[in-house]
């Protein structure tokens, strides 16, 4: 079964009906889910869901657009340390750099990013990267950590082939969302063509980015990761079961999940 490697089950539109959302996803062939933290309160909400629902795991982190929360670093760092100790926590993040908006300032985003990366080095957890119009800056910061590229996934890739090549050269995985299915997503699809199959994961980033043929439906749901996967499998000339098997194996390796069919509670 597929794994939605990046969704936000704690966000409005999904959190009110999590059991129904998960049931619909499983009916569509999506068996496991990583709900991604964007702040301390959100990460704790994800933790609660992961400990309540089989097949759900969570990450803990501070999104770059919430970097102003890091002004008081000590309690934030301790909260993330505590969250990271939960066996259902399979990654830190999402964290990174976002140049799409003027606020918070990039320097503040960078400071928050750097101390979260220090925590990643200490905990050994993999890292979910948020990168928007800041690939060069993000890769520069990551290289300075000395951590291997395979510890990182660049989620929701929306760049072109050259940008994908930079990320691949660093060694990271790349996550593709419904954006690759859009009519204006041709450049993203061309980038996907350059990515080796063992470096691809699929995600929804729900409740955002509903893929074709459901674009316009709100909110997006984890069940629609099957549509993302089907689009990419066709483009790669693969049967859907083979593509699902390969990308799920990538997600299991990255997040250190037990292979499907074993005790899924043994996340780490």
C-alpha angles and dihedrals in degrees: 000000000000125000120219096217096190126029136134107229089166094063127100112276094034107042092063092061108024096147091054092045092052093046092052090049093051090050087055092051100264110130108170136035138194112206108203126224121227098176140359097274091044092048091051090050088052090049090054092051093047092053091048103045126053113233094027122113130172144213128214124217152113116260114226091241088059093049092120087074088068094070086100096048103171100067091040092053092048091049091052091048090054093048091048090058092063110101089223091061104095101171147007120245162351087222135140143090130318121188096171092092129043093225136098094032116252091240090059090047090051094052091051090046094051097052091046088053089052088055090049090055090051097046099038091226121144118250132234110214125211108199123172118171090330107091097133093048093045095049091047091055092046093050090054090060092064089221117140116262092237089071090071138069121194100216126208096014111205102164134097136261096281092053091047090052090054092052092045091050088056089053103243130137120245126223121210125203136183088288088083089063096053122109088241091047097085093115091052090050091050089052090051089057088063096051117096111237092243090061097052128099127173127224143161103214080211137215080043135059102029106200129231131299087036099042110145093037111121130235105027112224136205090251088072092066083085089065091050090050093047091052093050094044091054091049091051092045093241132136112251095243091054093048092046091049092050098046093044089053089052091051092047091052095046098044093033093237122165112256114266113277095036129091100302092196090073093085098155 
